[in-house]
Amino acid sequence: MKPKPLAVLISGIISMPAMAASAADSSPVFNVGEVVVNATRMEQKSDEVSRQITIIDKETIDSIQPQSVAEVMANEPNILIEGGSRPGFQTINIRGLGNNRVLQTVDGVRQDFESGHRASYFLDPVIMKSVEVVKGPASTLWGSGALGGVVAQTTIDAEDILDSDDDVGGLIKSGFNFNNDQLTTTAVIAGRTDTLDWLISGYGRDSNDIELGNGDPLGNSASEDQGALAKLNWQLNEDQSIAFNMRHATVEGGVPSNGASQVNGSSVFLIDKDQVNNSVSADYRIDTASPLLNAQVMAYWNSVEVDESRVSDNRTDSTEKDTYGLNINNLSQFGDISILYGVDGSHSNFSAQRSGTDRPTPPDATMDIWGAFTQGIIPLSPKWSVELGARYDHFSTEAKNLGQSRSDNELSPSAALIWQTTDNLELTLRHDRAFRAPTAEELYSTGTHFCMGPGMCNTFLPNPELDAEKAANTELIAKLAINQAWTVKTSIFENRVDDFIEQTVSMSPFPGNTYWENVDKAKLHGFEISAVYSQNDINLALGYGQTRGKDLATGDPLNNIPADTWSADLSASFLNNQLKAGVRVLYAEEQNLSTGDVYDDYTITDLYAAWQPKAIKDLTLNLTINNATDEYYRRAWAELYEAGREVSLAATYKF
């Protein structure tokens, strides 16, 4: 068997801190997680969540200095970055399910834009405070789209900028990535009174083409991005508050029509893209002395506009989607029983124009999804509790240009049995159902897909009878606190997915048709394990993830399954916490489980450091060297190779 270099590293570094922790305190104490989780829609401390969840905080994000949301999660077990190495097109695959099978939210607001090969993640990491990743189906909480999990993104607040005794303050941050000459500048100003806090932030970044590990440039990977964030939080009285959030972002640059591929001049063309994303939300909350009333009412609007012009002939395309949504929920306490319940829904308008002859005709469509949900945590005894949940969703779609419509509904139940076997070990057995409603493009696309000559064009056929995709996931989760320093969490899962929606390109009878259809069942199964050590000034995180997938009709392995990965992150603080330095290592095993290509194994080593000089206490300097060995590699299922060595410097000054 081929030796696993990271396994050797893990076995070598795990023993010393373990012995030190044992010597420091041998009493069995379960660490209390202080991080509050929002992705479950019920605010809980991280160690109280009965789902498999990963939380990436601001300090970790700053140490990575990522160029995309996806890069924040690159080292997590059973998570794969899809969409190629151009940051603006990257998406997340969790346990073999990606794209619109993973739901994303920003500050509690659903983000559900998807059209062809266009981007779908729009939040810039420079204004990101944290990312929470729920692994496994979560439609009981969020409705359509959460077959693989949820990526919940949270942006910075005034409290992240202001010190406890500040009424007004801010920061200026400037960073430079030597790989692609990327210059990033961020400015934030915030303030507060007794009843009000506010924040205004603006950022801009400009980059050239990415340099790969072999020294070649990745053509058409340069971009120019700008954005702004504004927040206002008003404490109306002791019980009530209302918050207003506004985001605006633009992306400009010359990119391939399929960002995961290279321009070839026949099926993938160079286009000039102008992308604009806007989001506005109003979030009212009331938390009274009564345990029965802790409610939220949120209204939001999301808008995505993409204008494209093909460089070779100036052919123009435009795509636009507007979504209006409302969330209403309440948390009630009946003694030791907690029950969350509510309703939410959204209305979307989708429109697109494709100029030129022999082009696709996206639908002029609307979609409505409305759901009612409940989730309860019920203690049965000091050691046993159950979590029960269910959600009913009704969804309808209408293609105005075709005069066609359809509607359907789904029920998404969940159940978990939690056993606190000892003070140190907790076991959870859970089962979750989830679904994804078909999109308007999948249901109603018409027009030309591609041509092979005059009169020989493959055309789209609508399929308004598509069923929703469905998932049923069973999972066993164990949390173990070895002592005050060591905690271990592991999960074994099996997710059965039915009615996969896949695009079929048929050439018979020639020149054929393209359409979306429901295909046979699939089974995804695997496990993951993570261990965290924290003692004094030393922190260590270890992880391993493995996923397998099989088509239950043919027995063939599934594509898009993440490679098995080993990860380690070791950091330490020095000079009375003025300096923190660390090293991250990711080893991805060879991915050869499908009948297609074999993807080689690779090892990525990242170095990072943060320094707050004592003489200038408001200044922080960050140094990150991602892919320090300049590895020339590509991730499983990717056509493009990844960025080579990235040396990034950033200076942040608070005032």
Buried (B, 14 or more C-beta within 10 A) or exposed (E): EEEBEBEEBBEEBBEEBBEBBBEEEEEEEBBEBEEEBBBBBBEBEBBBBBBBBBBBEBEBBBBBBBBBBBBBBBBBBBBBBBBBBBBBBBBBBBBBBBBBBBBBBBBBBBBBBBBBBBBBBBBBBBBBBBBBBBBBBBBBBBBBBBBBBBBBBBBBBBBBBBEEEBEEBBBBBBBBBEBBEBEBBBBBBBBBEEEEBBBBBBBBBBBBBBBBBEEEEBBBBBBEBBBBBBBBBBBEEEBBBBBBBBBBBBBBBBBBBBBBBEBEEEEBBBBBBBBBBBBBBBBBBBBEEEEEBBBBBBBBBBBBBBBBBBEEEEBBBBBBBBBBBBBBBBBBEEEEEBBBBBBBBBBBBBBBBBBEEBBBBBBBBBBBBBBBBBBBBBBEEEEEBBBBBBBBBBBBBBBBEBEBBBEBBBEBBBBBBBBBEEEBBBBBBBBBBBBBBBBBBBBBBBBBBBBEEEEEBBBBBBBBEBBBBBBBBBBBBBBBBBBBBBBBBBBBBBBBBBBBBEEEEBEEEEBBBBBBBBBEBBBBBBBBBBBBBBBEEBBBBBBBBBBBBBBEEEEEBBBBBBBBBBBBBBBBBEEEEBBBBBBBBBBBBBBBBBEEEEBBBBBBBBBBBBBBEEEEEEEBBBBBBBBBBBBBBBBBBBEBBBBBBBBBBBEBBBE
